[in-house]
């Protein structure tokens, strides 16, 4: 027997006599019937027969082994000395740079970093790193489409358009679709195919797997992303490997080597596992990059927060009710704030006190109204939240879910009961609460803890999970932060991932954005007591910026113009003007407006307040100017 290497240095060939055939077979070589030879592209297998190689072939084998070892090291690297373009104000974490560098050197990559390490950013970083990626298809669960769109718009450095497939297929450089709609996307050649939560294509007989596989054949490069490439057994990984590089992972050799394949009276049993260290080495040396949170924990913040924005499709009634209320709330609050600021401007202490009290009462009324519509939205989206938790449970062992209302907690418990659920609300006795916590902490079959933010948000230890999902938000940011700390406390060894699942365009979406974007708000401790909220602690979403009276200097020519506008409105009889064109003041504005108009000179504070009033009545003022010619 002798061992040869082909001209490209990629195939090792074992020439042997018939009676020696067991030797290359035992080393893992494959038989090629047409060429009648034993061969492999794996230098590790070739190394087993190095005794049959001459000096040149032995050198080639050792060079191949060195290359594999370098690739294995890169597969788990926590940093890389590469310059990857990034938008101003953003930065890749060191291990993300390493992941991007690994993917950039390959046609096909399995990004298998543990959940929460930023696989999305690594995939986008590959687009930024490359100058030849211009057409991209992103396939992901429906709940992640909007998140992908926002991350792309945030991290991309190239001028590529981004579109979401929601029934219709938009004309975009980067198209985002979910698995269920993938069949509606017209076939075309791609520069890059990205498949998120790729463990969803583990079944080779499923239609989604066949569709993804077909797209993989049309793409120059492919990235599959999953934090759990093997959910239960090695056979589940084979479909992913076939999509990435079918030629390198033939089914039966894979099944026999790594799945302990054997025949039973009912057929082949492929549910086993064997030679797993060898499988991991081969994965890392060819196409897989994987880092665990424990590997890069020093680079991660203690708590990481994400918005999971669900499509508004199917929730139009709930969102219309929220939008209608929001518009009315904004108008009413703006009017109350103006009344307060005008009273302060003219020095009317009594009127100022009444206006402040009215504003406080308005905030409380707003709280009650918004609480009602937010409750209705939370109940409507509970099934979608449960679906998201199910997807998480394919990547993590345990999840904590926080909600606000009892019926939302109950709906989530019912939807997730098969995954082992315990719950904790204000309805439970102390003994029941402690049992729920102890069971979640110690029983591996209890994978979901569902609690109400108020009852489960303080005093508990839930460190068995490092992932916490908020199905609803509390008005008080401090309560949310306290609930997060049920997982982020002594005994927690992982960085905690906090996810807020919200509907696109909802009140909670705006509240959650404040929590995620403004760390100072998230981490502060805010006191809130009783059944009614402290109006100084409540964070009410508004489309209108709070406009307190400013003391900034107002130029004299502007003061004169403002004063003239006030006097013009005041010159008309309020009731008569309102009868004609609704141009009169309302009852409060009338008194303040006339008082300001009667002054000989406006101070800076008075001019600022008066300018806001004129903005409120700009249409009426324009009508009066037209009447005067």
SULHU-V676480 format. One record per backbone hydrogen bond with DSSP energy under -1.0 kcal/mol. NH is the residue of the N-H (numbers start at 1). CO is the residue of the C=O. E is the energy in kcal/mol with one decimal. If there is no record, write none. Layout:
[[NH;CO;E] [NH;CO;E]]
//
This chain:
[[2;15;-1.9] [3;52;-2.6] [4;13;-3.0] [6;11;-2.4] [9;6;-1.5] [12;40;-3.5] [13;4;-2.1] [14;38;-2.4] [15;2;-2.6] [20;17;-1.6] [21;18;-1.6] [23;20;-2.1] [25;21;-1.4] [26;22;-2.1] [27;23;-1.4] [28;25;-1.1] [29;24;-2.6] [30;39;-3.0] [32;37;-2.9] [36;32;-1.7] [37;32;-1.2] [39;30;-2.7] [40;12;-1.7] [46;42;-2.0] [47;43;-2.3] [49;46;-1.8] [50;47;-1.5] [52;49;-2.3] [53;50;-1.9] [58;54;-2.7] [59;55;-2.1] [60;56;-2.0] [61;57;-2.5] [62;58;-2.3] [63;59;-2.2] [64;60;-2.1] [65;61;-2.4] [66;62;-2.4] [67;63;-2.2] [68;64;-2.2] [69;65;-2.6] [70;66;-2.2] [71;67;-2.2] [72;68;-2.8] [73;69;-2.2] [74;70;-2.2] [75;71;-1.9] [82;80;-1.8] [90;87;-2.0] [97;93;-2.0] [98;94;-1.8] [99;95;-1.9] [100;96;-2.4] [101;97;-2.5] [102;98;-2.2] [103;99;-2.2] [104;100;-2.3] [106;103;-1.6] [109;222;-2.2] [110;287;-3.5] [111;224;-2.7] [112;110;-1.0] [112;289;-2.8] [114;291;-2.5] [117;114;-1.4] [122;118;-1.6] [123;119;-2.2] [124;120;-2.2] [125;121;-2.4] [126;122;-1.5] [127;123;-1.2] [128;124;-2.2] [129;125;-2.4] [130;126;-1.5] [136;173;-2.5] [137;192;-1.9] [138;175;-3.1] [139;194;-3.0] [140;177;-2.0] [144;141;-2.0] [145;142;-1.2] [148;144;-2.4] [149;145;-2.2] [150;146;-2.4] [151;147;-2.4] [152;148;-2.5] [153;149;-2.4] [154;150;-1.6] [155;151;-2.5] [156;152;-2.5] [160;158;-2.4] [163;174;-2.6] [165;176;-3.4] [168;166;-1.5] [172;170;-1.0] [174;161;-2.6] [175;136;-2.6] [176;163;-2.7] [177;138;-2.9] [184;181;-1.7] [185;182;-1.4] [190;218;-2.4] [191;135;-1.8] [192;135;-1.7] [193;221;-2.0] [194;137;-2.9] [195;223;-2.7] [196;139;-3.3] [198;225;-3.0] [200;197;-2.0] [201;198;-2.2] [202;199;-1.2] [206;203;-1.4] [210;206;-1.9] [211;207;-2.4] [212;208;-2.5] [213;209;-2.5] [214;210;-2.0] [215;211;-2.1] [216;212;-2.3] [217;213;-1.3] [220;190;-2.1] [222;107;-2.2] [223;193;-3.1] [224;109;-2.4] [225;195;-3.1] [226;111;-1.9] [236;233;-1.8] [237;234;-1.6] [241;237;-2.0] [242;238;-2.4] [243;239;-1.8] [244;240;-1.9] [245;241;-3.2] [249;246;-1.1] [254;250;-1.8] [255;251;-3.1] [256;252;-2.8] [257;253;-2.2] [258;254;-2.9] [259;255;-1.3] [261;255;-1.6] [262;269;-1.4] [264;267;-2.9] [267;264;-1.4] [269;262;-3.3] [272;259;-1.0] [274;258;-1.8] [279;275;-2.0] [280;276;-2.5] [281;277;-2.2] [282;278;-2.4] [283;279;-2.7] [284;280;-2.8] [285;281;-2.0] [287;283;-2.5] [288;283;-2.6] [289;110;-2.3] [290;75;-1.8] [296;292;-1.2] [299;296;-1.9] [300;297;-1.1] [304;496;-2.9] [306;498;-2.7] [308;500;-2.8] [310;502;-3.6] [315;312;-2.3] [319;315;-2.4] [320;316;-2.5] [321;317;-1.9] [322;318;-1.9] [323;319;-2.7] [324;320;-2.5] [325;321;-2.0] [326;322;-2.9] [327;323;-2.3] [328;324;-1.8] [329;325;-2.9] [330;326;-2.6] [331;327;-2.0] [332;328;-2.6] [333;329;-2.7] [334;330;-2.4] [335;331;-2.0] [336;332;-2.2] [337;333;-2.7] [338;334;-2.2] [339;335;-2.2] [340;336;-2.1] [341;337;-2.5] [342;338;-2.5] [343;339;-2.0] [344;340;-2.0] [345;341;-2.0] [346;342;-2.0] [348;343;-2.0] [349;347;-1.2] [352;348;-2.4] [353;349;-2.2] [354;350;-2.0] [355;351;-2.4] [356;352;-2.5] [357;353;-2.2] [358;354;-2.4] [359;355;-2.4] [360;356;-2.3] [361;357;-2.5] [362;358;-2.3] [363;359;-2.1] [364;360;-2.0] [365;361;-2.4] [366;362;-2.6] [367;363;-2.4] [368;364;-2.0] [369;365;-2.2] [370;366;-3.0] [371;367;-2.4] [372;368;-1.5] [373;369;-1.8] [374;370;-2.7] [375;371;-2.0] [376;372;-1.9] [377;373;-2.0] [378;374;-2.5] [379;375;-2.2] [380;376;-1.8] [381;377;-2.0] [385;381;-2.1] [386;382;-2.3] [387;383;-2.0] [388;384;-1.9] [389;385;-2.2] [390;386;-2.2] [391;387;-1.9] [392;388;-2.0] [393;389;-2.1] [394;391;-1.1] [395;392;-2.5] [396;392;-2.0] [399;447;-2.5] [400;467;-2.4] [401;449;-3.5] [402;469;-3.0] [403;451;-2.4] [409;405;-2.1] [410;406;-2.7] [411;407;-2.0] [412;408;-2.2] [413;409;-2.4] [414;410;-2.3] [415;411;-2.0] [416;412;-1.7] [419;416;-2.0] [420;417;-1.6] [422;448;-2.1] [424;450;-1.9] [428;425;-1.6] [433;429;-2.3] [434;430;-2.3] [435;431;-2.0] [436;432;-2.1] [437;433;-2.1] [438;434;-2.8] [439;435;-2.5] [440;436;-2.1] [441;437;-2.3] [442;438;-1.6] [443;439;-2.8] [446;443;-1.5] [447;419;-1.5] [448;420;-2.3] [449;399;-2.1] [450;422;-2.5] [451;401;-2.6] [452;424;-2.1] [453;403;-3.0] [456;452;-3.3] [462;486;-3.0] [465;462;-1.6] [468;497;-2.6] [469;400;-3.2] [470;499;-3.1] [471;402;-2.9] [472;402;-1.0] [479;476;-1.2] [480;476;-1.1] [481;477;-2.3] [482;478;-2.3] [483;479;-2.0] [484;480;-2.3] [485;481;-1.5] [486;483;-1.6] [487;484;-1.6] [488;484;-1.5] [489;487;-1.4] [492;489;-2.3] [496;302;-2.7] [497;466;-3.0] [498;304;-3.7] [499;468;-2.7] [500;306;-2.6] [501;470;-2.0] [502;308;-2.2] [504;310;-2.6] [506;503;-2.2] [510;506;-1.4] [511;507;-2.4] [512;508;-3.2] [513;509;-1.8] [514;510;-1.6] [515;511;-1.9] [516;512;-2.6] [517;513;-2.8] [518;514;-2.1] [521;518;-1.2] [522;518;-1.8] [523;519;-2.5] [537;534;-1.8] [538;534;-1.9] [539;475;-1.5] [559;555;-2.2] [560;556;-2.5] [561;557;-1.8] [562;558;-2.8] [563;559;-2.9] [564;560;-2.3] [565;561;-2.1] [566;562;-2.2] [567;563;-2.3] [568;564;-2.0] [569;565;-2.1] [570;566;-2.6] [571;567;-1.3] [572;569;-1.2] [577;573;-3.1] [578;574;-2.3] [579;575;-2.0] [580;576;-1.8] [581;577;-2.6] [582;578;-1.4] [583;577;-1.2] [590;586;-2.8] [591;587;-1.1] [592;588;-2.0] [593;589;-3.6] [594;590;-2.5] [595;591;-2.0] [596;592;-2.5] [597;593;-2.6] [598;594;-1.8] [607;603;-2.8] [608;604;-2.2] [609;605;-2.2] [610;606;-2.8] [611;607;-2.2] [612;608;-1.4] [613;609;-1.6] [614;610;-2.5] [615;611;-1.9] [616;612;-1.6] [617;613;-1.6] [618;615;-1.0] [621;617;-2.7] [622;618;-2.1] [623;619;-1.9] [624;620;-2.1] [625;621;-2.2] [626;622;-1.8] [627;623;-1.9] [628;624;-1.7] [629;626;-1.1]]
//
